[in-house]
Structure formats: C-alpha cells, structure tokens
Amino acid sequence: MRTIIEPFRIKSVEPIRMTSPAEREAILAAAGYNLFRIPSDDIVIDLLTDSGTGAMSAEQWAAVMRGDESYAGSPSFRRFEKAVRDITGFAHVIPTHQGRAAERILATTMLRAGDVVPNNTHFDTTRANIEAVGATALDLASPASRELSASAPFKGDIDLEALAALLENPPSRVPVVFVTVTNNGGGGQPVSMANLRAASGLCRRHGVPFYLDACRFAENAYFIRQRETGYAGKSLLEIAREMFALADGCTMSAKKDGMANIGGFLCSNDERLARAETELLILTEGFPTYGGLAGRDLEAIAVGLYEALDLSYQQYRHASVQYLGEHLTAAGVPILQPPGGHAIYVDAASFLAHLPREQFPGQALAIELYRHAGIRSVEVGSVMFGRRDPATGIEQPGPNELVRLAMPRRVYTQSHVDYIVETFAEITAERHRISGVRIVEQPAALRHFTAIFETVSLA
Ligand SMILES: *Cc1c(COP(=O)(O)O)cnc(C)c1O
C-alpha cells in the first residue's frame, strides 16, 4: 500500500472553534500582532510547538489511572525507571518535571565557571543553563547545516573536526560533550549513528563524558533506519539502544518523544555523580521516586517512550511532515531542506523578498498565516534572535528569518495538513501584498514572548 494512514482511531475529540477572518483581525490587533499573546481557543491549527502538545493513547490513559501517588517508593516510579533503563541502558535514572530541570541539575553538578560545553546545536534552555553557571555553550554544527536549501541525510551531525580540535587543544576545561538528537536548533535534522560513534570515540579517548540531549531520540532512530546503511532491518528500539550505548548519560524532555504532556529525566552511569544530582533533586524538584512529577505522569511516560518507538507511528509522523514539506516546495514555498522530524521551517526572507529584514519577514508571515487561516506558527528569526541597540535603536538581525511549523504528536490528520498546504497556496499568490511589522514595545530579554508589533504600510 502506498497510502500511509494515521495508525490510530480517534476515541475522544477536542472541538476546534472556527473563526472568521474579521474575528481573527480583531484578535490579532488585541494581541499586538504577537501570536504568543493569542488565547489558544482562538487558534484553528496550533503549530507553535511539538512540546507537551501531543495526544496520549488509550494505554497511557489507562496507565494514568494506575498512578500511585505515594510520596516515597511508588510502584509508578519503578515502572518508569524500568522503562527508561530498558531503552537507554543507563544505571541511574532521575525523574524531573521537564527537560530544563534535568539540564539545571546537570549544569550545577558537572560544570563550573569558565568551562566550555560543545554540542551540535544547543537548545535555548540548555544554553541558558550552561551560561547560568558561568560556562560557555559552544555550537559545533556540521558545515552541511549552514546551507538551508541543500538536502543532505544527516544535517544534524556534530562537526567532528572541530570537536577533535577542541578536545586536543581545549581553551579551558571541557567537562562534558553533548549531541542533541534530533538537532532541534538546527531544523530537527538527524544525527547519524556513525557521527555519534565517532564523537563518542573522541570523548572516550580524551576521558570526557559524552551525553545525549535525547528529546527526539525515537525520531532520530527512525531517520537512522531510513537513511543509514545497515539499519533498515533493525527495530527502532534496537537502534535507540545502540545510540544510548555510545553515551555516558542523557537529558530528556518527556514532552517530546516521551509522548507525555509533562516530564523529563536525567540519566548517567556514574554513581558518585548520580548521588550529587539526587541531593540537588531533593532540594529543588522532589523526592527521588517522583522528582517533581505525579505518579500518573511517570506512568504515562513509561508507556509513551515505547509508543514513540513504534514503527508505524514514526512512519505516519514522518509521512505527514514530509508531505507538508513536499507540497509547500511544490507550491513554490522555500523551506529548510530536507524536512526535519518534527517541523517544517519556512525561509521567510526569500518567501517575502520584498520586505527588508528590519521589517521582520518571519513575523509578517506568521501573522499572515493566522490572519488567513487561524494557523499559529512561530517566528525563528530576528524577533527571536536579533536585538535592538538600546543607544542607536538600530536592529541587529538574527542569523535567518525562519517560520517554524511544529507538528504536535498524533493530534492532526491528513486533512489538517491539506488545510495548511492550501493556506500557503493562497498566501503565495498574494505574497507581495503582505506588509512588514515594526516593534513598538519590547522587554529587555526574550522579547519574542511579549513584544507588541504594528504593521508597516507597503511602500
Ligand atoms: C524541549 C527541549 C529541551 C527542554 O525541555 P523542556 O521540557 O521544554 O524543559 C531541551 N532540549 C531540546 C532539544 C528540546 O527540544
């Protein structure tokens, strides 16, 4: 069969409130043209993030009812720990309320001021937690990742030459090396097993612990199965185990491939380190058998981690992201190639080439997607990564002007994706009429969450 169907039936539905263009125009104005400020019940299709927005399965809801909420020694923790150990092979499993809590505990125990921590691309919370202890977060993305429109199978790889040079001649202490699978900051691009093996080998030769930021480990395993020689016949569980076996520990947000709405964990094989981490966990998150989560959350994650490794689920998920990418490309929409595992990134600078970068083409496109069809996306461009010089008022642009369409897990069907494609087709025909925006109010940091915009009339 050529048709890849959603490998599930729908047992419970959540109505979508349809809005008219006039209503959306008023909602946009009230929100200061910032999509983060729009109430989610005013959104038709929400592609803001794939984090914590997935649908849980009947098995997960059944497990939720088994959740044991005892403060200490809950069997829910034992089931969670067993699942994490079975998949990752790590000896010590520390539950946390989400990924960034795992990062904070790791940064506080493993790092000190002046250290350097390399990664293929640091996720923003990872970078912030490393910088919060005075260390430097260094991105060593592979050279292939810099070409937005050029397709390559493993654009998420870490730059091995740069990593080797750093470890040979460290400018200061390198207490841990990270690789993020898939590379979220780099467009959801996968990392090959060969790259993980080589990076792990370099780290072991230099006695440096090698960690995975494992948020999308199952999507990465699927890409390895599809694209890397020798893996076509393996199960996703076998591939995931092989990935984790190369590492000494991991951080994880269960809001991604844990298929849960909240949760995370921190793993290692180092008993002394795990003891220090557990002490901090008790201080900031909770007792080691729940770590900031309810027993029912631990149960949902224990089931969800295996569901993420189900081949037919990954086939459907990738088919749907791929389908969106192919149809946008066919409609003449420039996207980051190839489509990633969890999202499509539209190159708004070339799509809205009539807008100068000071007029935020990414934000302008994100606004238009909402105005036209009620679709919420997120700008990953100069609003997020640029800054305004407080003295001169001049805007420093970010590295790219992208708009991310992130796909929640098991939430939307083929017809929702067709609706997104049709929206782009209609917008593309009239794109020269889309006007830019300027920022009229912004906070000192993380301005994308709260800034207020107004439209700039077209010249
Ligand atoms: C989401 C994410 C995190 C942080 O996890 P939270 O659960 O949001 O705290 C870290 N790294 C990557 C790659 C992520 O995608």
The ligand as a MOL file (V3000), in Angstrom:
LIG
                    3D

  0  0  0     0  0            999 V3000
M  V30 BEGIN CTAB
M  V30 COUNTS 15 15 0 0 0
M  V30 BEGIN ATOM
M  V30 1 C 12.3380 20.9540 24.6170 0
M  V30 2 C 13.7860 20.7490 24.6190 0
M  V30 3 C 14.5550 20.8970 25.7910 0
M  V30 4 C 13.9550 21.3880 27.1020 0
M  V30 5 O 12.9200 20.6150 27.5510 0
M  V30 6 P 11.6700 21.2280 28.3760 0
M  V30 7 O 10.8730 20.0280 28.7310 0
M  V30 8 O 10.9650 22.1900 27.4720 0
M  V30 9 O 12.2410 21.9130 29.5730 0
M  V30 10 C 15.9030 20.6310 25.7090 0
M  V30 11 N 16.4830 20.2690 24.5530 0
M  V30 12 C 15.7810 20.1190 23.4070 0
M  V30 13 C 16.4740 19.6930 22.1650 0
M  V30 14 C 14.4220 20.3690 23.3980 0
M  V30 15 O 13.7310 20.2410 22.2490 0
M  V30 END ATOM
M  V30 BEGIN BOND
M  V30 1 1 1 2
M  V30 2 1 2 3
M  V30 3 2 2 14
M  V30 4 1 3 4
M  V30 5 2 3 10
M  V30 6 1 4 5
M  V30 7 1 5 6
M  V30 8 2 6 7
M  V30 9 1 6 8
M  V30 10 1 6 9
M  V30 11 1 10 11
M  V30 12 2 11 12
M  V30 13 1 12 13
M  V30 14 1 12 14
M  V30 15 1 14 15
M  V30 END BOND
M  V30 END CTAB
M  END
